[in-house]
Each structure stands twice: as structure tokens, then as C-alpha cells.
Amino acid sequence: MNIIRNIPLYLNLLRHRGLKKKTQYSRWGEDLFLIDYFRDVSVGCYIDVGAFHPFRGSNTYFLYKKGWNGINIDLNKTSIDLFKIARPKDINLNLAISDVDGKVEVYQNKKLGKMNTINPYYASIFLKNFQTRETYSCKLNDILDKYGLKNKKFELLDIDAEGSDYLVLKNLDFSKYRFKLILIEAHEFNSYFREQKQKIYALLQSRKYRYLRQFGETSVFENIEWTVSSAG
């Protein structure tokens, strides 16, 4: 990257990291929970779908600082440019994750917008004066097939896909890939989002993930078979 051209990126990172270490970066304290939950795991791997920013609202920054690494995915190019500077040990990918492979429309009102989305209904509710552009979408399986660990086990899957969270999970091969914890955003704004939330809960519970706790709109699920199968 050209340093002079990317001065705005460095200033953004400085602004949101701060000169002194912050006690919390995530919105509702998810990062503090994760650090405590994984306190005995010195080296782990996370998949962060809808990662948005290396610091601002990040659930995984403290894990990265601890020595973990992983895959950060976001449909905002600026987001991934920031990750490439701040998280060089991670794999950082600029694309959308859904249940289709190919081009999809992005609805956005900012180049670095936390609520930019590929869900038109979500955009109609939460974005004002949005514009559209095309980006590439693929299924999460494709990313894990290309970049995943050989044993196909990840400590954390973190999903914040702005209304497309269920689509991220829909075709994920749970028989092939396993996660100790799954954090996923699930809304209850109206009947549509409540239905999406019910689908997410039902799918995860059918795959042996039990609901653990809630942080704002973030639901936490734990793999009930992880300990038994990992011991073997």
C-alpha cells in the first residue's frame, strides 16, 4: 500500500484504537466475554463475517492481540484496507457471504458503512439515500475450503451480516466444519426479522449448538459436542 495515499486509513485506525489501550472495543462487551471464555486458549482461530473494522465495534481484536489469527470478511473495500494495515497476520477478504456464488447488489450510503448490506429489505429500513453497486458473493464453505485449517476446527465464528445472517449459515457444511462458539446478530425489529431469528436458532440447535447468552443483538451459541469430540 502507498503510505501517503493511505494516510486517511492510518488516521482512522489511530482514532478508533486510541493512544491508550481501551478496556472494550465491541459494542456490548462481546470481546470481554470472549477473552474470558477463551482465557486458557493461547492460540486459536476465528472467522469474522461482516468484520467491518479492526478496532471499532470489533469482537475479535483482543483475540488477535492475544496471538490468535483468522479470516476477516467484509463487503466494504475500505474495511478490508484497514484490516490489511492493522491485522497483517490475518486473511482479509473483500466480498459478501451469502447462499449464492456470483455477483450481488450492495446497498450502501457510505464507503465505510457499518449497515451496508446485500439485503434490500434491510436497506429499505435502515439506510437513507442509499446507492447500489455490485460485488462478488460466495458461500462460506468456499472460503473455508480455500483458507481453512486442515482439521476444519475453529474456536470462533462471528457473523454480523446486516440482515443476511441466516443466509451465511444456510448452506454451511456443519458436518465438515466445527466451531466452539458462534456469535451471530439476530434482530427482533418486526415479524420479518423475528422469523429470521427463529430460523437461525432452529438451524443452530439442529446442528448441536445450544444458546448460551445474549449481548444486545448478538446471540451466543456453544457447540455441545466440542469437548467430547475434541478430547479424542
C-alpha positions as CSV (number, residue, x, y, z in Angstrom):
1,M,0.0,0.0,0.0
2,N,1.2,3.6,-0.7
3,I,1.6,5.2,2.7
4,I,0.9,8.7,1.6
5,R,-2.2,7.7,-0.3
6,N,-3.5,5.8,2.7
7,I,-2.9,8.4,5.3
8,P,-6.7,8.7,5.9
9,L,-6.7,4.9,6.7
10,Y,-3.9,5.3,9.3
11,L,-5.7,8.3,10.9
12,N,-8.9,6.2,11.0
13,L,-7.1,3.4,12.8
14,L,-5.4,5.8,15.3
15,R,-8.8,7.4,16.0
16,H,-10.6,4.2,16.8
17,R,-7.7,2.3,18.5
18,G,-6.8,5.3,20.6
19,L,-3.3,6.2,22.0
20,K,-4.0,4.1,25.1
21,K,-5.4,0.6,25.2
22,K,-9.2,0.6,25.6
23,T,-10.9,-1.7,28.0
24,Q,-13.5,-2.6,25.4
25,Y,-13.9,-2.4,21.6
26,S,-17.1,-4.3,20.9
27,R,-20.5,-2.7,21.2
28,W,-22.0,-4.8,24.0
29,G,-18.9,-6.3,25.6
30,E,-18.7,-9.4,23.5
31,D,-14.9,-9.0,23.3
32,L,-14.5,-9.1,27.1
33,F,-16.7,-12.2,27.2
34,L,-14.6,-13.9,24.5
35,I,-11.3,-13.1,26.2
36,D,-12.6,-14.7,29.5
37,Y,-14.2,-17.6,27.8
38,F,-11.1,-18.5,25.9
39,R,-8.7,-17.5,28.6
40,D,-6.9,-20.9,28.5
41,V,-6.6,-20.9,24.7
42,S,-3.4,-19.2,23.8
43,V,-3.6,-19.8,20.1
44,G,-6.9,-20.0,18.3
45,C,-8.6,-19.2,15.1
46,Y,-11.6,-17.0,14.3
47,I,-13.8,-16.4,11.2
48,D,-15.3,-12.9,11.3
49,V,-18.0,-12.4,8.7
50,G,-19.0,-8.7,8.4
51,A,-15.9,-7.8,10.3
52,F,-16.3,-4.0,9.4
53,H,-13.3,-2.6,11.4
54,P,-10.2,-3.9,13.1
55,F,-11.0,-1.9,16.2
56,R,-14.3,-0.1,16.1
57,G,-17.0,-2.5,17.4
58,S,-14.7,-5.4,16.9
59,N,-15.3,-8.7,18.8
60,T,-12.0,-10.2,17.7
61,Y,-9.4,-7.5,18.2
62,F,-8.4,-8.7,21.8
63,L,-8.1,-12.2,20.5
64,Y,-5.8,-11.0,17.7
65,K,-3.7,-9.2,20.3
66,K,-3.5,-12.3,22.3
67,G,-1.9,-14.2,19.4
68,W,-4.9,-15.6,17.6
69,N,-5.4,-15.1,13.9
70,G,-8.2,-15.8,11.4
71,I,-10.2,-14.7,8.4
72,N,-11.9,-11.3,8.3
73,I,-14.5,-10.8,5.6
74,D,-16.4,-7.6,4.7
75,L,-18.2,-6.2,1.6
76,N,-16.7,-2.7,2.2
77,K,-13.3,-2.3,0.5
78,T,-12.3,0.4,2.9
79,S,-12.9,-2.1,5.8
80,I,-10.6,-4.6,4.3
81,D,-7.9,-1.9,3.5
82,L,-8.0,-1.1,7.2
83,F,-7.7,-4.8,8.2
84,K,-4.7,-5.2,5.9
85,I,-2.9,-2.5,7.8
86,A,-4.0,-3.3,11.3
87,R,-4.2,-7.1,11.1
88,P,-1.4,-8.3,8.6
89,K,-1.3,-11.8,10.1
90,D,-5.0,-12.4,9.3
91,I,-6.5,-13.3,5.9
92,N,-8.6,-10.2,4.9
93,L,-11.2,-10.6,2.1
94,N,-13.3,-8.0,0.4
95,L,-16.5,-9.8,-0.6
96,A,-20.0,-10.7,0.5
97,I,-21.0,-14.0,2.1
98,S,-24.5,-15.4,1.3
99,D,-26.1,-18.5,-0.1
100,V,-25.1,-17.8,-3.7
101,D,-22.0,-17.6,-5.8
102,G,-21.7,-14.7,-8.2
103,K,-22.5,-11.0,-8.4
104,V,-24.9,-9.4,-5.9
105,E,-26.0,-5.8,-5.3
106,V,-24.7,-3.9,-2.3
107,Y,-26.9,-1.2,-0.8
108,Q,-24.8,1.5,0.8
109,N,-24.9,5.1,1.9
110,K,-21.2,5.3,2.9
111,K,-18.0,3.7,1.6
112,L,-17.3,2.6,5.2
113,G,-20.8,2.0,6.4
114,K,-21.5,-0.4,9.2
115,M,-25.0,-1.0,7.9
116,N,-24.2,-1.5,4.2
117,T,-25.9,-4.7,3.2
118,I,-26.9,-7.0,0.3
119,N,-30.4,-7.4,1.8
120,P,-32.8,-4.9,0.0
121,Y,-35.4,-5.1,2.8
122,Y,-32.8,-4.4,5.5
123,A,-31.6,-1.4,3.4
124,S,-35.1,0.0,3.0
125,I,-35.5,0.2,6.8
126,F,-32.0,1.2,8.0
127,L,-30.4,3.1,5.1
128,K,-31.4,6.6,3.8
129,N,-30.5,7.8,0.3
130,F,-28.6,4.6,-0.4
131,Q,-26.8,3.8,-3.7
132,T,-26.2,0.4,-5.2
133,R,-23.1,-1.3,-6.6
134,E,-22.1,-4.8,-7.5
135,T,-19.8,-7.0,-5.6
136,Y,-18.9,-10.7,-5.6
137,S,-20.6,-13.1,-3.2
138,C,-19.7,-16.7,-2.3
139,K,-20.7,-19.3,0.2
140,L,-18.8,-19.6,3.5
141,N,-17.9,-23.2,2.6
142,D,-15.9,-21.9,-0.4
143,I,-13.8,-19.6,1.9
144,L,-13.2,-22.3,4.5
145,D,-12.3,-24.8,1.7
146,K,-9.7,-22.4,0.4
147,Y,-8.2,-21.0,3.6
148,G,-9.4,-23.3,6.4
149,L,-7.4,-25.3,8.8
150,K,-6.6,-28.9,7.9
151,N,-8.6,-30.3,10.8
152,K,-11.6,-28.0,10.0
153,K,-12.0,-26.8,13.5
154,F,-12.3,-23.1,14.5
155,E,-12.7,-21.7,18.0
156,L,-15.0,-18.8,16.9
157,L,-17.4,-18.0,14.1
158,D,-18.6,-14.4,14.4
159,I,-21.4,-13.3,12.0
160,D,-22.7,-9.7,11.6
161,A,-24.1,-9.6,8.1
162,E,-26.7,-6.9,8.3
163,G,-29.8,-8.8,7.6
164,S,-28.2,-11.7,5.7
165,D,-27.0,-13.6,8.7
166,Y,-29.3,-16.6,8.1
167,L,-28.0,-16.8,4.5
168,V,-24.4,-17.1,5.8
169,L,-25.4,-20.2,7.8
170,K,-27.9,-21.7,5.4
171,N,-25.5,-23.8,3.3
172,L,-22.6,-24.1,5.8
173,D,-21.4,-27.7,6.0
174,F,-21.5,-28.3,9.7
175,S,-20.5,-31.9,9.2
176,K,-17.2,-30.7,7.8
177,Y,-16.6,-27.6,9.8
178,R,-16.9,-27.2,13.5
179,F,-16.8,-24.2,15.8
180,K,-16.6,-23.9,19.6
181,L,-18.6,-20.7,19.7
182,I,-20.8,-19.0,17.2
183,L,-21.8,-15.3,17.7
184,I,-24.5,-14.1,15.4
185,E,-26.6,-10.9,15.1
186,A,-30.3,-11.6,15.3
187,H,-32.8,-8.8,15.2
188,E,-36.4,-8.5,16.5
189,F,-37.5,-5.3,14.9
190,N,-40.6,-6.8,13.2
191,S,-42.1,-10.1,12.1
192,Y,-39.7,-10.5,9.3
193,F,-36.6,-10.2,11.5
194,R,-38.2,-12.3,14.2
195,E,-38.8,-15.1,11.6
196,Q,-35.2,-14.8,10.5
197,K,-34.1,-15.1,14.2
198,Q,-36.2,-18.2,14.7
199,K,-34.6,-19.8,11.6
200,I,-31.1,-19.1,12.9
201,Y,-31.9,-20.5,16.3
202,A,-33.6,-23.6,14.9
203,L,-30.7,-24.3,12.4
204,L,-28.0,-23.9,15.1
205,Q,-29.9,-26.0,17.6
206,S,-30.4,-28.8,15.0
207,R,-26.6,-28.7,14.5
208,K,-25.9,-29.3,18.2
209,Y,-25.3,-25.7,19.2
210,R,-27.0,-24.6,22.4
211,Y,-28.0,-21.0,23.1
212,L,-25.6,-19.6,25.8
213,R,-26.3,-16.0,26.3
214,Q,-27.2,-12.6,24.8
215,F,-25.2,-9.3,24.2
216,G,-27.6,-6.7,22.8
217,E,-28.5,-8.1,19.4
218,T,-25.7,-10.7,19.5
219,S,-26.7,-14.2,20.3
220,V,-24.0,-16.6,21.5
221,F,-24.2,-20.4,20.8
222,E,-21.9,-23.1,22.1
223,N,-21.0,-26.4,20.4
224,I,-22.3,-29.0,22.9
225,E,-20.2,-31.7,21.3
226,W,-16.9,-29.8,21.2
227,T,-15.4,-31.0,24.5
228,V,-16.2,-34.7,23.9
229,S,-15.0,-34.9,20.3
230,S,-12.0,-32.6,20.8
231,A,-10.7,-34.8,23.6
232,G,-10.5,-37.6,21.1
